C-alpha cells in the first residue's frame, strides 16, 4: 500500500501546460518503478562516476565521460519524480529514498573537491543537505525545492568540472566558490521555510535578497576580471527577481518587500555591470563609463518604482527597456569587446538610451512566455537549452554574442515600431493638405492657359 505524502509541494509559479503533457507521456512510457530509477543512481551511475574520477583504466575516463555520467544522474533524478507523479506512486518513503540515493554523489564530488575549495563551505553544503533530508523524514518539506535542486545540480557540476583539470577556462576556483556560497545561502533559506522558522510571507523577501546576493558576488567576481560569471549571476539573479513577485502574489509579502526588491535590482543590474565595465575597460575611461551607466540605470529604477501602480501602468509592459536587459548588454559588451573601449562605451550608451526611453512600451518577457501556446513555449525552452549548451561547449563568448543580439533586437523593435507609427501619423495628417494644394495647382494651371 502506498503511503501518500501528507502535504504536496506548493509551487511558486504554475507549471506550463505543455510540461504537464510531456511529463504525462514520459511517465506512461517508462516501465520502471520510480524506486528502481532512484536505485539506478545509487548502484550504477555513482559507482561509475567514482571509477571515472579515480581514472580507472577499464573506463573511458576524462572530463567528457564524467560530465555525461553526471547528466545521466540528473536525468534519472528528474524521471523518478515524473513517473511517481504520473502513476500516482508518490509516497513519503519514495521521497526519502530518492534523497538517500543522492547523498553518495554529493559525498563523492565534495571529496574530490576538498583540496580545491574552502573546507568550511563544503561542510556547510553537506550539513544543510542532511538537514533537508531530516526535514523530509519529519514530513516538513512543505514547499517545492525544484529551484534549490537546479541550483544544487549546477553547483555540483561546476565542482566536478573544477576537479577534472584542465577544466574549461571560465571554471575557476573563485567562481565555483562564489556559486557554492549562493547555493548554501539559498539552501539555508529553504530549510528555514520548511522548518517553519520563516513564514510564507517572507519567501518573497528572501528571493529578493538572493537577487541581491547574486549582485554582490557578481561585484566580487567583476573586481577579479570575471565578466562571464557576472553575466551568469545576473541571469540567476533575474530568475530570483522574477520569482519574488510570484511568491508575493501567492503568499503575500512584507512592507519591506518593495524596498528589498529595489535595492536588489540596483545591486544586480546597475552596480555589478558598472564595476565589470570599469574593470574591463581600465583607467579613467572605464570609471567614467561605469559610473555613467550606474547613475542612469539607478535613475531608471527610481522612475520605475515611483510610477509603479499608476493609472497608466500596465503590468504586461515596461516603460523603457528593463534594467535587466541593460545589464545584459553592458556585460556582453565587456565580454566580447574587452579590447575595444570605444565599442564598450557605445553599447553601454545604447543600453542607457533604451532604458530611459520611457515613451516606448516593452512587453514583460516572463508574462509573454507563460502566455504562449504550447509549441512556442517548447521553442523557447529549446532555445534556452541551446544557449546553455553553447556556453558550456563553445565558451561564454558565444553565449554572450547570442544574448547581446537578442537584447538589441528586443530593445530596438519597439523603437522602430514607434518611429514607423509617427511617420504614418505624419503622412496621414499632411495628406489632406497636400491633396488640396495639388488640386489648387491644377486649377491654376487650367485657368492660366495659353493666350488666344
Buried (B, 14 or more C-beta within 10 A) or exposed (E): EEEEBEEEEEEBBEEBEBBEEBBEEBBEEBEBBBBEBBBBBBEBBBEBBBBBBEEEEEBEBEBEBBBBBBEBBBEBBBBBBBBBBBBEBBBBEBBBBBBEBBBBBBEBBBEBBEEBBEEEBBEBBBBBBEBBBEBBEEEBBBBBBBBBBEBBBBBBBBBBBBBBEEBBEBBBEEBBBBBBBBBBBBBBBBBBBBBEEBEBBBBBBBBBBBBBBBBBBBBBBBEEBBBBBBBBBBBBBBBBBBBBBBBBEBBBBBEEBBEBBBBBBBBBBBBBBBBBBBBBBEEEBBBEBBEBBBEBBBBBBEBBBEEEEEEEEEEEEBBBBBBBBBBBBBBBBBBBBBEEBEEBBBBBBBBBBBBBBEEBBBBBBBEEBBEBEBEEBBEBBEEEEEBEEBBBEEBBBBBBBBBBEBBBEBBBEBBEEBEEEEEEEEEEEEEEEEEEEEEEEEEEEEEEEEEE
